[in-house]
Amino acid sequence: MSEIQGLPPPDTQPDAAIPLPLPNPIASTPLDPSPAHSSSKPTPLDTNTNSKSTIRAIPTLKTLSTWLPLYLHKTDATIAHLNRILSTPRGTDSLLSFLGYSSLLTSTVLSSLSIHQLHARARAVIEKALALPEGTTVVLDVSNLEIRRSGTLVAAKRLKALSALISDFRIFARLWGLLSLYRWGRGVFLRIREKDGDGGGEDKVGLGIEAAQVVVNLFYQFLENGAYLSGKGVLGWSGERQNMAWLWSSRFWASHIALDFVRLGREFLARKQVSREAEQKIGTDEEGVRIGGGMEGEKEWRRKWRREFAVNAAFAPLTLHWGLEGGLVGEFWVGVLGTVAGGLGFKEMWRLAREE
């Protein structure tokens, strides 16, 4: 159903592949670059020599045996890298998010293609019937008609089932989200007390935004947990109450995203001001070299800011869709937007695991 982004995480770069020496391929006889040769008529290839060279160019068992360690090393490094991602709840959720939404997107596309094929076949039958002479009676005997199962439709159905299973598992894994929210809220409360005590330190408005996010996420998590457990028969909420809980949990998630846009906007303006002040300090030394005005981590900050903005921009329409009784978009756009957000999250986790 719904999910939350932006919560604090719950609680080795593979070695470069060493290229192995490979046997040099049999080089063909080089052409004589002299003008006399270039202007002369091409000499027909020797059939026997060419066939012999072709046979010798095919990789031998010895060549394949030299390739095998290299491919095994790359495979082992990739598996080890993926294992580091899956060793944390946040990494597992990022991978499942990408797989779940991409499965839904693929299922929707395959279903559309299959239905289009069925419509095309039905249209062909109707056109043939209309082309018959007037007064002709058409009788369709469907008693012995064997309907072939469309492989595309079967694949679409299974991918959609996979997407639903992943979504169910991710909601179950978030049942303990209230614990991480408690730690997040406690940290924000302590920082606010410290801010009130010494009157300095962090931005007061920024702390207020973060505190508001903690509150809306508490409501979000409580409603999602109640609706999910009631749907499984663990709690006794009625069906109507479950539906309202799903709607309001998505609306609180939308509030979290709106607050995150405000936070990102303030961070961008503040960074821009700092950058402007740094540019004013740029000078030159005795040799005319530009000095001063440098900002450490500028490239990293911009990459992080753009990724967070893109993830929020992808999830914002989905929260509105799930927060409305009639919905807003179809499954195709749910798959597209979710795949974008999930892909960006998994890409970031892959990068972080590579740096470990």
Buried (B, 14 or more C-beta within 10 A) or exposed (E): BBBBBBBEEBEEEBEEBEEEEEEEEEEEEEEEEEEEEEEEEEEEEEEEEEEEBEEEEEEEEEEEEBEEEBEEBEEEBEEBBBEBBBEBBBBBBBBBBBBBBBBBBBBBBBBEBBBEEEEEEEEEEEEEEEEEEEEEEEEEEEEEEEEEEBEBBEBBBEBBEBBBEBBBBBBEBBEEBBEBBEEBBEEBEEBBEEBEEEEEEEEEEBBEBBBBBBBBBBBBBBBBBBBBBBBEEEBEBEEEBBEBBBBBBBBBBBBBBBBBBBBBEBBBEEBEEEEEEBEEEEEEEEEEEEEEEEEEEEEEBEEEBEBBBEBBBBBBBBBBBBBEEEEBBEBBBBBBBBBBBBBBBBEBBBEBBEEE
